């Protein structure tokens, strides 16, 4: 059996990052400036963990620096990161002002999802795109292979996103997306007021 555990530096923040998601950050604290420089110089990943009420979540996402937009004279950064894979914290500890952890990379088993069910959810997703007239070029939304592909263009509140991140497997994530789409489609068909729910969840 492959050993999926290793040590990694952590960046606890009130932000949840999903695999394959790109997120922009402004890095200004000295300890995280050091983390970014180390990651760049050594081509290392680090972990983003959702921080709520000063408590770190046990499930996070390894990330790598995707692009540096600007490096300031005082060492601050404007940059983007991209999520890679989910992990579970086995043990956390502080070292040189930075949180570190022994983590276990979670096995996603993407191939276990029923293809017929996946295609049904994809059809519902495309219906959702057309219903809200988000884009006339529907073909760009068709290339979905895994659950996280459905979230790339969606803005979700961080607690909601963290709940999704912590779901145990691909089947549960696809069920989550299925129900999420049903709710949005129903709100469009049977609006209770003049609000548009898509303003809050879709970019």
MIBA-816341 format. One record per residue (C-alpha): residue number from 1; residue in three letters; x negated, y, z. Coordinates in nm, 4 decimals, padded with zeros to 6 digits. Each point is the difference from the previous one (the first is absolute). Example, Ala and Ser with C-alpha at 12.3 -4.5 7.8 and 13.67 -1.06 7.14 Angstrom:
BEGIN
{n:1&res:ALA&xx:-01.2300&yy:-00.4500&zz:00.7800}
{n:2&res:SER&xx:-00.1370&yy:00.3440&zz:-00.0660}
This chain:
BEGIN
{n:1&res:UNK&xx:00.0000&yy:00.0000&zz:00.0000}
{n:2&res:UNK&xx:-00.1290&yy:00.3450&zz:-00.0942}
{n:3&res:UNK&xx:-00.0901&yy:00.2280&zz:00.2912}
{n:4&res:UNK&xx:00.1908&yy:00.3252&zz:-00.0550}
{n:5&res:UNK&xx:-00.1241&yy:00.1769&zz:00.3144}
{n:6&res:UNK&xx:-00.2571&yy:00.2795&zz:00.0106}
{n:7&res:UNK&xx:-00.0864&yy:00.3228&zz:00.1778}
{n:8&res:UNK&xx:00.1112&yy:00.3321&zz:-00.1447}
{n:9&res:UNK&xx:00.0091&yy:00.3674&zz:00.0996}
{n:10&res:UNK&xx:00.3485&yy:00.1352&zz:00.0689}
{n:11&res:UNK&xx:00.1676&yy:00.3314&zz:-00.0761}
{n:12&res:UNK&xx:00.3053&yy:00.0221&zz:00.2306}
{n:13&res:UNK&xx:00.2396&yy:00.2634&zz:-00.1334}
{n:14&res:UNK&xx:00.3746&yy:00.0733&zz:-00.0001}
{n:15&res:UNK&xx:00.0124&yy:-00.1312&zz:-00.3556}
{n:16&res:UNK&xx:00.0713&yy:-00.3424&zz:-00.1447}
{n:17&res:UNK&xx:-00.1703&yy:-00.1063&zz:-00.3237}
{n:18&res:UNK&xx:00.1195&yy:-00.2934&zz:-00.2104}
{n:19&res:UNK&xx:-00.2162&yy:-00.2212&zz:-00.2221}
{n:20&res:UNK&xx:-00.0570&yy:00.1644&zz:-00.3423}
{n:21&res:UNK&xx:00.1380&yy:00.3323&zz:00.1234}
{n:22&res:UNK&xx:-00.2037&yy:00.3175&zz:-00.0581}
{n:23&res:UNK&xx:00.0045&yy:00.2601&zz:00.2771}
{n:24&res:UNK&xx:-00.1672&yy:00.3415&zz:00.0232}
{n:25&res:UNK&xx:-00.1809&yy:00.0937&zz:00.3223}
{n:26&res:UNK&xx:-00.1780&yy:00.3027&zz:00.1418}
{n:27&res:UNK&xx:-00.2892&yy:-00.1192&zz:00.2184}
{n:28&res:UNK&xx:-00.1087&yy:00.2543&zz:00.2602}
{n:29&res:UNK&xx:-00.0961&yy:-00.1805&zz:00.3230}
{n:30&res:UNK&xx:-00.3734&yy:-00.0669&zz:00.0377}
{n:31&res:UNK&xx:00.0460&yy:-00.3709&zz:00.0746}
{n:32&res:UNK&xx:00.2074&yy:-00.0520&zz:-00.3127}
{n:33&res:UNK&xx:-00.2363&yy:00.2071&zz:-00.2108}
{n:34&res:UNK&xx:-00.2670&yy:-00.2495&zz:00.1088}
{n:35&res:UNK&xx:00.2330&yy:-00.2873&zz:-00.0874}
{n:36&res:UNK&xx:00.0591&yy:00.1386&zz:-00.3487}
{n:37&res:UNK&xx:-00.3708&yy:00.0590&zz:-00.0616}
{n:38&res:UNK&xx:-00.0801&yy:-00.3537&zz:00.1166}
{n:39&res:UNK&xx:00.2738&yy:-00.1431&zz:-00.2212}
{n:40&res:UNK&xx:-00.1308&yy:00.1921&zz:-00.3008}
{n:41&res:UNK&xx:-00.3681&yy:-00.0781&zz:00.0586}
{n:42&res:UNK&xx:00.0517&yy:-00.3703&zz:00.0701}
{n:43&res:UNK&xx:00.3023&yy:-00.0535&zz:-00.2246}
{n:44&res:UNK&xx:00.1934&yy:-00.1284&zz:00.3007}
{n:45&res:UNK&xx:00.3703&yy:-00.0263&zz:00.0676}
{n:46&res:UNK&xx:00.1607&yy:00.1104&zz:00.3251}
{n:47&res:UNK&xx:00.3380&yy:-00.0555&zz:00.1609}
{n:48&res:UNK&xx:00.2966&yy:00.2336&zz:00.0258}
{n:49&res:UNK&xx:00.2211&yy:-00.0809&zz:00.2990}
{n:50&res:UNK&xx:00.3241&yy:00.1761&zz:00.0820}
{n:51&res:UNK&xx:-00.0230&yy:00.1956&zz:00.3253}
{n:52&res:UNK&xx:00.3204&yy:00.0694&zz:00.1922}
{n:53&res:UNK&xx:00.0114&yy:00.1488&zz:00.3500}
{n:54&res:UNK&xx:-00.3777&yy:-00.0560&zz:00.0272}
{n:55&res:UNK&xx:00.0476&yy:-00.3730&zz:-00.0642}
{n:56&res:UNK&xx:-00.1527&yy:-00.1763&zz:-00.3000}
{n:57&res:UNK&xx:00.2104&yy:-00.2448&zz:-00.1963}
{n:58&res:UNK&xx:-00.1358&yy:-00.3531&zz:-00.0179}
{n:59&res:UNK&xx:00.0386&yy:-00.0178&zz:-00.3804}
{n:60&res:UNK&xx:-00.1801&yy:00.2385&zz:-00.2343}
{n:61&res:UNK&xx:-00.1448&yy:00.0247&zz:-00.3504}
{n:62&res:UNK&xx:-00.3587&yy:-00.0053&zz:-00.1174}
{n:63&res:UNK&xx:-00.0708&yy:00.2964&zz:-00.2275}
{n:64&res:UNK&xx:-00.2773&yy:00.1319&zz:-00.2181}
{n:65&res:UNK&xx:-00.0726&yy:00.3533&zz:-00.1098}
{n:66&res:UNK&xx:00.1566&yy:00.0485&zz:-00.3394}
{n:67&res:UNK&xx:-00.1041&yy:00.3559&zz:-00.0871}
{n:68&res:UNK&xx:-00.1730&yy:00.2979&zz:00.1611}
{n:69&res:UNK&xx:00.1787&yy:00.3220&zz:-00.0922}
{n:70&res:UNK&xx:-00.2210&yy:00.2342&zz:00.2001}
{n:71&res:UNK&xx:-00.2794&yy:-00.0145&zz:00.2542}
{n:72&res:UNK&xx:-00.0314&yy:00.3131&zz:00.2113}
{n:73&res:UNK&xx:-00.3228&yy:00.1566&zz:00.1259}
{n:74&res:UNK&xx:00.0899&yy:-00.1006&zz:00.3567}
{n:75&res:UNK&xx:00.0413&yy:-00.3654&zz:-00.0999}
{n:76&res:UNK&xx:00.3791&yy:-00.0109&zz:-00.0302}
{n:77&res:UNK&xx:00.1546&yy:-00.1967&zz:-00.2855}
{n:78&res:UNK&xx:00.3079&yy:00.0149&zz:-00.2176}
{n:79&res:UNK&xx:00.0316&yy:-00.3503&zz:-00.1395}
{n:80&res:UNK&xx:00.2305&yy:-00.2831&zz:-00.0932}
{n:81&res:UNK&xx:-00.0048&yy:-00.3564&zz:00.1252}
{n:82&res:UNK&xx:00.1604&yy:-00.3115&zz:-00.1418}
{n:83&res:UNK&xx:00.1381&yy:-00.2885&zz:00.2029}
{n:84&res:UNK&xx:-00.1486&yy:-00.3434&zz:-00.0628}
{n:85&res:UNK&xx:00.1353&yy:-00.2713&zz:00.2306}
{n:86&res:UNK&xx:00.1839&yy:-00.0455&zz:00.3277}
{n:87&res:UNK&xx:-00.1740&yy:-00.1038&zz:00.3187}
{n:88&res:UNK&xx:00.0810&yy:-00.0888&zz:00.3597}
{n:89&res:UNK&xx:-00.2126&yy:00.1351&zz:00.2846}
{n:90&res:UNK&xx:-00.1410&yy:-00.2821&zz:00.2118}
{n:91&res:UNK&xx:-00.2073&yy:00.2199&zz:00.2310}
{n:92&res:UNK&xx:-00.0718&yy:00.3741&zz:00.0016}
{n:93&res:UNK&xx:-00.2898&yy:00.1871&zz:00.1598}
{n:94&res:UNK&xx:-00.1616&yy:00.3439&zz:-00.0104}
{n:95&res:UNK&xx:-00.3489&yy:00.0534&zz:-00.1360}
{n:96&res:UNK&xx:-00.1626&yy:00.3439&zz:-00.0469}
{n:97&res:UNK&xx:00.3383&yy:00.1750&zz:00.0446}
{n:98&res:UNK&xx:00.1589&yy:-00.2119&zz:-00.2741}
{n:99&res:UNK&xx:00.2522&yy:-00.2754&zz:00.0466}
{n:100&res:UNK&xx:-00.1135&yy:-00.3300&zz:-00.1478}
{n:101&res:UNK&xx:00.1746&yy:-00.3335&zz:-00.0100}
{n:102&res:UNK&xx:-00.0382&yy:-00.3637&zz:-00.0749}
{n:103&res:UNK&xx:00.2737&yy:-00.0572&zz:-00.2554}
{n:104&res:UNK&xx:00.1592&yy:-00.2852&zz:-00.1877}
{n:105&res:UNK&xx:00.0945&yy:00.0567&zz:-00.3639}
{n:106&res:UNK&xx:00.3560&yy:-00.1217&zz:-00.0497}
{n:107&res:UNK&xx:00.0703&yy:-00.2588&zz:-00.2673}
{n:108&res:UNK&xx:00.2807&yy:00.1363&zz:-00.2162}
{n:109&res:UNK&xx:00.0766&yy:-00.3095&zz:-00.2126}
{n:110&res:UNK&xx:00.1562&yy:00.2198&zz:-00.2676}
{n:111&res:UNK&xx:00.0455&yy:-00.3031&zz:-00.2240}
{n:112&res:UNK&xx:00.2514&yy:-00.1569&zz:00.2424}
{n:113&res:UNK&xx:00.2781&yy:00.2431&zz:-00.0889}
{n:114&res:UNK&xx:00.2813&yy:-00.1418&zz:-00.2124}
{n:115&res:UNK&xx:-00.0401&yy:00.1529&zz:-00.3465}
{n:116&res:UNK&xx:00.3725&yy:00.0060&zz:-00.0694}
{n:117&res:UNK&xx:00.0634&yy:00.1947&zz:00.3187}
{n:118&res:UNK&xx:-00.2877&yy:00.2358&zz:-00.0768}
{n:119&res:UNK&xx:00.1479&yy:00.0701&zz:-00.3439}
{n:120&res:UNK&xx:00.3429&yy:00.0667&zz:00.1520}
{n:121&res:UNK&xx:-00.1535&yy:00.2610&zz:00.2307}
{n:122&res:UNK&xx:-00.1924&yy:00.1477&zz:-00.2932}
{n:123&res:UNK&xx:00.3239&yy:00.0303&zz:-00.2002}
{n:124&res:UNK&xx:00.1602&yy:00.1762&zz:00.2962}
{n:125&res:UNK&xx:-00.3005&yy:00.2336&zz:00.0253}
{n:126&res:UNK&xx:00.0289&yy:00.0935&zz:-00.3691}
{n:127&res:UNK&xx:00.3722&yy:00.0581&zz:00.0467}
{n:128&res:UNK&xx:-00.0861&yy:00.2299&zz:00.2887}
{n:129&res:UNK&xx:-00.2442&yy:00.1970&zz:-00.2206}
{n:130&res:UNK&xx:00.2632&yy:00.0415&zz:-00.2708}
{n:131&res:UNK&xx:00.2792&yy:00.0804&zz:00.2435}
{n:132&res:UNK&xx:-00.1937&yy:00.2881&zz:00.1522}
{n:133&res:UNK&xx:-00.1421&yy:00.1001&zz:-00.3400}
{n:134&res:UNK&xx:-00.3482&yy:00.0231&zz:00.1493}
{n:135&res:UNK&xx:-00.1739&yy:-00.0566&zz:-00.3304}
{n:136&res:UNK&xx:00.1078&yy:-00.0711&zz:-00.3557}
{n:137&res:UNK&xx:-00.3074&yy:-00.2138&zz:-00.0630}
{n:138&res:UNK&xx:00.1199&yy:-00.3148&zz:00.1762}
{n:139&res:UNK&xx:-00.2846&yy:-00.2142&zz:-00.1372}
{n:140&res:UNK&xx:-00.2516&yy:00.1496&zz:00.2441}
{n:141&res:UNK&xx:00.1970&yy:-00.1494&zz:00.2907}
{n:142&res:UNK&xx:00.0259&yy:-00.3538&zz:-00.1351}
{n:143&res:UNK&xx:-00.3492&yy:-00.1283&zz:00.0804}
{n:144&res:UNK&xx:00.0650&yy:-00.1205&zz:00.3557}
{n:145&res:UNK&xx:-00.1817&yy:-00.3085&zz:00.1269}
{n:146&res:UNK&xx:00.0209&yy:00.0161&zz:00.3805}
{n:147&res:UNK&xx:00.2089&yy:00.1716&zz:00.2675}
{n:148&res:UNK&xx:-00.2448&yy:00.2855&zz:00.0526}
{n:149&res:UNK&xx:00.0347&yy:00.0985&zz:-00.3668}
{n:150&res:UNK&xx:00.3533&yy:00.1185&zz:00.0788}
{n:151&res:UNK&xx:-00.1256&yy:00.2469&zz:00.2611}
{n:152&res:UNK&xx:-00.2674&yy:00.1814&zz:-00.2017}
{n:153&res:UNK&xx:00.2331&yy:00.2832&zz:-00.1064}
{n:154&res:UNK&xx:00.2210&yy:00.0041&zz:00.3076}
{n:155&res:UNK&xx:-00.0369&yy:00.2404&zz:00.2930}
{n:156&res:UNK&xx:00.1027&yy:-00.1710&zz:00.3233}
{n:157&res:UNK&xx:-00.0156&yy:00.1354&zz:00.3562}
{n:158&res:UNK&xx:-00.3048&yy:-00.1412&zz:00.1758}
{n:159&res:UNK&xx:00.1886&yy:-00.2036&zz:00.2644}
{n:160&res:UNK&xx:00.2110&yy:-00.1499&zz:-00.2805}
{n:161&res:UNK&xx:-00.3133&yy:-00.0713&zz:-00.2034}
{n:162&res:UNK&xx:-00.1748&yy:-00.1584&zz:00.2986}
{n:163&res:UNK&xx:00.2972&yy:-00.2311&zz:00.0523}
{n:164&res:UNK&xx:-00.0377&yy:-00.1079&zz:-00.3620}
{n:165&res:UNK&xx:-00.3755&yy:-00.0491&zz:00.0410}
{n:166&res:UNK&xx:00.0505&yy:-00.2231&zz:00.3026}
{n:167&res:UNK&xx:00.2469&yy:-00.2360&zz:-00.1681}
{n:168&res:UNK&xx:-00.1369&yy:-00.3513&zz:00.0189}
{n:169&res:UNK&xx:-00.0037&yy:-00.1057&zz:-00.3637}
{n:170&res:UNK&xx:00.0834&yy:00.0824&zz:-00.3612}
{n:171&res:UNK&xx:00.3493&yy:-00.1489&zz:00.0225}
{n:172&res:UNK&xx:00.0945&yy:00.2294&zz:00.2894}
{n:173&res:UNK&xx:-00.1422&yy:00.3028&zz:-00.1812}
{n:174&res:UNK&xx:00.2006&yy:-00.0804&zz:-00.3132}
{n:175&res:UNK&xx:00.3136&yy:-00.0397&zz:00.2152}
{n:176&res:UNK&xx:-00.0746&yy:00.3405&zz:00.1533}
{n:177&res:UNK&xx:-00.0297&yy:00.1602&zz:-00.3457}
{n:178&res:UNK&xx:00.3159&yy:-00.1757&zz:-00.1178}
{n:179&res:UNK&xx:00.2063&yy:00.1408&zz:00.2893}
{n:180&res:UNK&xx:-00.1667&yy:00.3410&zz:-00.0317}
{n:181&res:UNK&xx:00.0997&yy:00.0199&zz:-00.3675}
{n:182&res:UNK&xx:00.3554&yy:-00.1148&zz:00.0760}
{n:183&res:UNK&xx:00.0380&yy:00.2842&zz:00.2489}
{n:184&res:UNK&xx:-00.1294&yy:00.2611&zz:-00.2429}
{n:185&res:UNK&xx:00.2167&yy:-00.1260&zz:-00.2853}
{n:186&res:UNK&xx:00.3086&yy:-00.0080&zz:00.2249}
{n:187&res:UNK&xx:-00.0671&yy:00.3559&zz:00.1156}
{n:188&res:UNK&xx:-00.0050&yy:00.1100&zz:-00.3618}
{n:189&res:UNK&xx:00.3184&yy:-00.1863&zz:-00.0896}
{n:190&res:UNK&xx:00.1882&yy:00.0950&zz:00.3151}
{n:191&res:UNK&xx:-00.1426&yy:00.3282&zz:00.1266}
{n:192&res:UNK&xx:00.1256&yy:00.1106&zz:00.3405}
{n:193&res:UNK&xx:-00.1157&yy:00.3597&zz:-00.0446}
{n:194&res:UNK&xx:-00.1922&yy:00.2199&zz:-00.2397}
{n:195&res:UNK&xx:-00.3441&yy:-00.1102&zz:00.1166}
{n:196&res:UNK&xx:-00.2329&yy:-00.1899&zz:-00.2273}
{n:197&res:UNK&xx:-00.1842&yy:-00.2748&zz:00.1929}
{n:198&res:UNK&xx:-00.2590&yy:-00.0252&zz:-00.2738}
{n:199&res:UNK&xx:-00.1423&yy:00.3407&zz:00.0956}
{n:200&res:UNK&xx:-00.1367&yy:-00.1542&zz:00.3190}
{n:201&res:UNK&xx:-00.1283&yy:-00.3321&zz:-00.1294}
{n:202&res:UNK&xx:-00.1180&yy:00.0455&zz:-00.3564}
{n:203&res:UNK&xx:-00.2866&yy:00.2081&zz:-00.1355}
